[in-house]
Amino acid sequence: MVSLSIIGHAVRFSSPALRFFSLFIYSLVLIPGINLIAPFSMFIALHILHNKSRRRHPVFWSTVSHPLHSIRSFILRRRRSDIESQNCSSAASSLAETHTGFLLIGLGCLATINMMFVIDVELAVFRNKNPDSREDDEWGFGQVLALLLLVVPIRDFVSSIIEIRRKRREHDKHAEERKQHFEDALHTAIETNHIPVAKFKAMIENGADPDTPIKGHKVVTLFQLSAYLREVDLMNFLSDRVDINFDGGEYGRPIDVFIANGDRELVELLLSKATINIDLPHEINPAFKRMAEKNKHIEAARLVFHRAFKSTNLRATIVAMTKILQGLSENHCQAGLEGLARFTEIVEWREAIRPAIQEMIIGLNAINWDVRRAAIKGITRLAGIGEWSEEIRPAIPVVVKVLTNPYIKDRELHAVQQSLSCLAGIAEWRAEILKLIPGLVEDRDGFGWHIALNQLSRLSQISQLQGEVRPALTKIIGILKGSSALVRGSTLTALVPLARIAEWHEDLRPAVMGMVTALADADSSVRTQALQSLSEVSQFAEWRKEIRPAIPRMIAALQDSDVALNASDSLLRLAKLAEWREDLRLVILAMIAALKNSSLNQSRHRFLTDLSALVEIADWSDEVLSAIPCIVTALKHSEWSVRLGALQVLSTIVRKSKCCAEIHPAISAIIESLEDPYPKARATALSTLSVLGKTAQWREKLWEAMPRMIAVAKDPSWDVRKVALESLSQLTDLPEWRKEIRAAIAVMIEGLEDSDSDVREASLNGILLLAKIPAWRGDIRPALRSITSTLKDPNLAVRLHAFEGLSGFVRIAEYHEDLRSAIMEMIAALADTDSDVRLASLNSLLQSAEIAEWSEEIRPAIPTIIAAFRQYSDIDGLQRLAKMVAWHGEIRSAIPEMIADLCNSQSDVRDTALKSLSVLTEIAELREAILPAIPGIIAVLNSNPRARKAALISLSRLADTAHWREIRPAIPASIAALRDPSLVENALECLTRLADIAKLRAEILAAIPAVISVLTDSRLTVREAALKAITRLATMADPDARLDLLVPGPGVEDWVVGCFARVLVALGWRSQPNIYKNLQYYEPEFLMIT
């Protein structure tokens, strides 16, 4: 009986079960897809079981992995362990790793199956052998054929092994070369302290290992070197590619060095990386200490503290931070208090912060105001936690007490008021604060009232407490008559902030009379405070009636030497109110009298400064002109500040007053001031003379001063030289002085080489003004070379003015040959470090491109200019350049790159390319070159609205060409754009232009219902565009269309009626009786058109 051997067991060929099983298996193998399920299931099962086994039996697999790795290394000659090999460094495999060792097990299983198959075949042969025949022992054609068929796969297997080993050797060889090149470049960079960033980026992207260390230096890796040299761009590039925690070399970990140096920017950069190994309290707390030691590092300390929220041991950190607050520097306390207050956001850690409350209360009494402010903010945060009320309660009086500090800074005052405002919003603490207010108005000594009034005025600015402070107003007004000058003065000071609360104005009205009365107080400090308070409350219109009688007393106070300066300041403030200017007319004469009577130079200078301001504010010509003799006398005073004040007053009078004889005596004194020893006085005299020179009456008098003004342009003081050049420039438009001013040209040319940038700028502006006069252009020619050199001036403003000047000079044809050398400087400036200079050079080059004789010099720069236009999205500049026929060849060469940018992943690059192509489509000669962009432009129709608008404009212009096949896909997107309110007008224009292409009309006509729907738009311009579009499409429309959709309502504009009538005429409206009936009230217009 013939039998088959299956896993060693004999099965008869005639067995029905074998026949059924065979047919089932053959059927599965013949069905595509199903025949892969079995092998796939086997391998996926091996993969899952293998990785589970690695986790459960790490010791066994660690032992097995070594011989497996040795075998594979021998076969492949691998020099480095593959990251996915079995060479694990830990006993337990990481869940993040993917192990491929199961493939070896799978191959082993396949080999076992094959061996079992061979054994079964041999057993079947043996069992079915005919003992009477020896032919079965002889090799026949079948056996030889089977062996021959094995030759090809064996050859392929051997060849693949040889090829793999060859490629591995080449790879290792190239890897060694890359490593050597990288080490050499890193060694050079360390020696020169300069990193060629682009070169290293290219090497790393080509396969170089950025973690390659180099020995013998303080820094041993590229990341350490980039950190040492502060190459932030390279650090960002490397941070995700290298081990940023590497601590080799003398430099150590960059994060530790940056923390030690307090380098906030780089600390922030590294702490933002998830792979940085820094935890609390072992590392961040010491780092916090180091970074908080100096005031300039306080921000970096806060930054490090912020990292605490990601700590794995936050409770220990909070305890350690609380200890830091005890007995350390002010900066530690400030940063620590602010940091601990932030931890209250984490509910589960509040108990650990509780011991720090006492430290915060202690911080409220610190000497350093930054610490006090931090403590106040911390207490405010903690006050909202109900279970801590008992610990917080002692802090409330301390916070209020901070308000008594007379030297409190504005930032701290704002913090205290904000804190009390927050505390007053909590019922429990509002009650605590309100308890303190009645005690502030109890009878007390002078200094006690001073402190209490300070607190009351500041508490009044907190809206939640104003109701409790208001009853104290009567008491405060009453103590204006107190016996102590300190109390009276403090009351006047406190009334000013109280007066800012509009609801209290009626209550405080009696206090205004008290301020007026205080002007006659025996104590000068009270009179001073009364003047200041009255000037402050004068801004409230409802009190001006009470304040007005005080004006004569305030003017009289100018003669009181103790309060004269304060009176002057207060009157100057009152003079800004137009309704009181008539009352204040005598203030000029009173101020002149005070100037004469004053014995202090500082007071004289203040009076003159305030006098100048009064002249600027009001038109008091008679009083001002009568003061000129006194002011001229002040010009000869020995004190420079007095002379300067007098010149400033005269300068204001000259600008404000009309021509009058009173000014004449002052002119000689002003001219003499050109030789004043004080530079600012000389500069003020020059400015005044330039203003006088614009008045014809004084020009003859000033004509003699012109040589002296030119001489001052060489003054030792740079600000005087600057003002002299500016003053001379302002006089260039006076024809009668041009002969004299011509002598200033040489001085201005010298000024281009001045050591001061402001002087160089003033010289350049002056030469630009002088160049407008044709007769002087020959004298100015020598300046062109200096102006060209200023294109490289180290000062930004000078460089910008130089480009502005060149833009003016290139318009003068006779200078073209002299300025030819400046073209290369303009081109070089396109690489300037400042973007404003680059834009200025771009504008100058664009202007120069219009000059035909410079075309050969400009031509090499045209590609760079086009690239710059695209970089800065200067579409107007590109449009101007495109209108110059001479550069069409260069622009045509740049168009493919613009087309490629349509596919750029950055939206701004795509938008710029689209806008550039859009403006270039206006040039008929360039449209053929732009045609390949049509698919890209159509693709942009699905982008953002701004880009879609530019795409529609471009397609409208390209519709003039006959390339209808390329532009056809734009029709559906253009129709869809009709639904976008911001694009509807552009879509209408695009569809109308596309309809001019005959082969597209059938598709465009399908859009007519959508166009008709636009007629209901609320915007006039949109409706007009829709009607115009329908008018153009009407000749192609179907006369049987539903025209009732087109019927406008009554009261529409005449142009709508006219346009609509033309549409109906074109469509054959007579055949539509229902429409005719609806439009009978428009019949005159239709009859006129038809």
Secondary structure as GFF3:
##gff-version 3
##sequence-region A 1 1090
A	DSSP	beta_strand	3	6	.	.	.	ID=ss1
A	DSSP	beta_strand	9	12	.	.	.	ID=ss2
A	DSSP	alpha_helix	16	30	.	.	.	ID=ss3
A	DSSP	three_ten_helix	34	36	.	.	.	ID=ss4
A	DSSP	alpha_helix	37	56	.	.	.	ID=ss5
A	DSSP	alpha_helix	58	76	.	.	.	ID=ss6
A	DSSP	alpha_helix	102	127	.	.	.	ID=ss7
A	DSSP	three_ten_helix	135	137	.	.	.	ID=ss8
A	DSSP	alpha_helix	141	192	.	.	.	ID=ss9
A	DSSP	alpha_helix	197	205	.	.	.	ID=ss10
A	DSSP	alpha_helix	222	228	.	.	.	ID=ss11
A	DSSP	alpha_helix	232	239	.	.	.	ID=ss12
A	DSSP	alpha_helix	254	261	.	.	.	ID=ss13
A	DSSP	alpha_helix	264	271	.	.	.	ID=ss14
A	DSSP	alpha_helix	284	291	.	.	.	ID=ss15
A	DSSP	three_ten_helix	295	297	.	.	.	ID=ss16
A	DSSP	alpha_helix	298	306	.	.	.	ID=ss17
A	DSSP	three_ten_helix	307	310	.	.	.	ID=ss18
A	DSSP	alpha_helix	314	324	.	.	.	ID=ss19
A	DSSP	alpha_helix	330	342	.	.	.	ID=ss20
A	DSSP	three_ten_helix	343	345	.	.	.	ID=ss21
A	DSSP	three_ten_helix	347	349	.	.	.	ID=ss22
A	DSSP	alpha_helix	350	353	.	.	.	ID=ss23
A	DSSP	alpha_helix	356	363	.	.	.	ID=ss24
A	DSSP	alpha_helix	369	382	.	.	.	ID=ss25
A	DSSP	three_ten_helix	386	388	.	.	.	ID=ss26
A	DSSP	alpha_helix	389	392	.	.	.	ID=ss27
A	DSSP	alpha_helix	395	402	.	.	.	ID=ss28
A	DSSP	alpha_helix	410	424	.	.	.	ID=ss29
A	DSSP	alpha_helix	427	440	.	.	.	ID=ss30
A	DSSP	alpha_helix	446	459	.	.	.	ID=ss31
A	DSSP	three_ten_helix	463	465	.	.	.	ID=ss32
A	DSSP	alpha_helix	466	469	.	.	.	ID=ss33
A	DSSP	three_ten_helix	470	472	.	.	.	ID=ss34
A	DSSP	alpha_helix	473	478	.	.	.	ID=ss35
A	DSSP	three_ten_helix	479	481	.	.	.	ID=ss36
A	DSSP	alpha_helix	485	499	.	.	.	ID=ss37
A	DSSP	three_ten_helix	502	504	.	.	.	ID=ss38
A	DSSP	alpha_helix	505	517	.	.	.	ID=ss39
A	DSSP	three_ten_helix	518	520	.	.	.	ID=ss40
A	DSSP	alpha_helix	524	537	.	.	.	ID=ss41
A	DSSP	three_ten_helix	541	543	.	.	.	ID=ss42
A	DSSP	alpha_helix	544	547	.	.	.	ID=ss43
A	DSSP	three_ten_helix	548	550	.	.	.	ID=ss44
A	DSSP	alpha_helix	551	556	.	.	.	ID=ss45
A	DSSP	three_ten_helix	557	559	.	.	.	ID=ss46
A	DSSP	alpha_helix	564	574	.	.	.	ID=ss47
A	DSSP	three_ten_helix	578	580	.	.	.	ID=ss48
A	DSSP	alpha_helix	587	597	.	.	.	ID=ss49
A	DSSP	alpha_helix	601	617	.	.	.	ID=ss50
A	DSSP	alpha_helix	621	626	.	.	.	ID=ss51
A	DSSP	alpha_helix	628	634	.	.	.	ID=ss52
A	DSSP	alpha_helix	640	656	.	.	.	ID=ss53
A	DSSP	three_ten_helix	661	663	.	.	.	ID=ss54
A	DSSP	alpha_helix	664	672	.	.	.	ID=ss55
A	DSSP	three_ten_helix	673	675	.	.	.	ID=ss56
A	DSSP	alpha_helix	679	692	.	.	.	ID=ss57
A	DSSP	alpha_helix	696	703	.	.	.	ID=ss58
A	DSSP	alpha_helix	706	712	.	.	.	ID=ss59
A	DSSP	alpha_helix	718	730	.	.	.	ID=ss60
A	DSSP	three_ten_helix	735	737	.	.	.	ID=ss61
A	DSSP	alpha_helix	738	742	.	.	.	ID=ss62
A	DSSP	alpha_helix	744	751	.	.	.	ID=ss63
A	DSSP	alpha_helix	757	770	.	.	.	ID=ss64
A	DSSP	three_ten_helix	774	776	.	.	.	ID=ss65
A	DSSP	alpha_helix	777	780	.	.	.	ID=ss66
A	DSSP	alpha_helix	783	789	.	.	.	ID=ss67
A	DSSP	three_ten_helix	790	792	.	.	.	ID=ss68
A	DSSP	alpha_helix	796	809	.	.	.	ID=ss69
A	DSSP	three_ten_helix	813	815	.	.	.	ID=ss70
A	DSSP	alpha_helix	816	819	.	.	.	ID=ss71
A	DSSP	alpha_helix	822	829	.	.	.	ID=ss72
A	DSSP	alpha_helix	835	848	.	.	.	ID=ss73
A	DSSP	three_ten_helix	852	854	.	.	.	ID=ss74
A	DSSP	alpha_helix	855	858	.	.	.	ID=ss75
A	DSSP	three_ten_helix	859	861	.	.	.	ID=ss76
A	DSSP	alpha_helix	862	871	.	.	.	ID=ss77
A	DSSP	alpha_helix	875	882	.	.	.	ID=ss78
A	DSSP	three_ten_helix	885	887	.	.	.	ID=ss79
A	DSSP	alpha_helix	888	901	.	.	.	ID=ss80
A	DSSP	alpha_helix	907	920	.	.	.	ID=ss81
A	DSSP	three_ten_helix	924	926	.	.	.	ID=ss82
A	DSSP	alpha_helix	927	930	.	.	.	ID=ss83
A	DSSP	three_ten_helix	931	933	.	.	.	ID=ss84
A	DSSP	alpha_helix	934	940	.	.	.	ID=ss85
A	DSSP	alpha_helix	945	958	.	.	.	ID=ss86
A	DSSP	alpha_helix	964	967	.	.	.	ID=ss87
A	DSSP	alpha_helix	970	976	.	.	.	ID=ss88
A	DSSP	three_ten_helix	977	979	.	.	.	ID=ss89
A	DSSP	alpha_helix	984	994	.	.	.	ID=ss90
A	DSSP	three_ten_helix	998	1000	.	.	.	ID=ss91
A	DSSP	alpha_helix	1001	1005	.	.	.	ID=ss92
A	DSSP	alpha_helix	1008	1013	.	.	.	ID=ss93
A	DSSP	three_ten_helix	1014	1016	.	.	.	ID=ss94
A	DSSP	alpha_helix	1020	1033	.	.	.	ID=ss95
A	DSSP	three_ten_helix	1034	1036	.	.	.	ID=ss96
A	DSSP	three_ten_helix	1043	1046	.	.	.	ID=ss97
A	DSSP	alpha_helix	1054	1067	.	.	.	ID=ss98
A	DSSP	three_ten_helix	1069	1071	.	.	.	ID=ss99
A	DSSP	alpha_helix	1073	1078	.	.	.	ID=ss100
A	DSSP	three_ten_helix	1080	1082	.	.	.	ID=ss101
A	DSSP	alpha_helix	1083	1089	.	.	.	ID=ss102
###
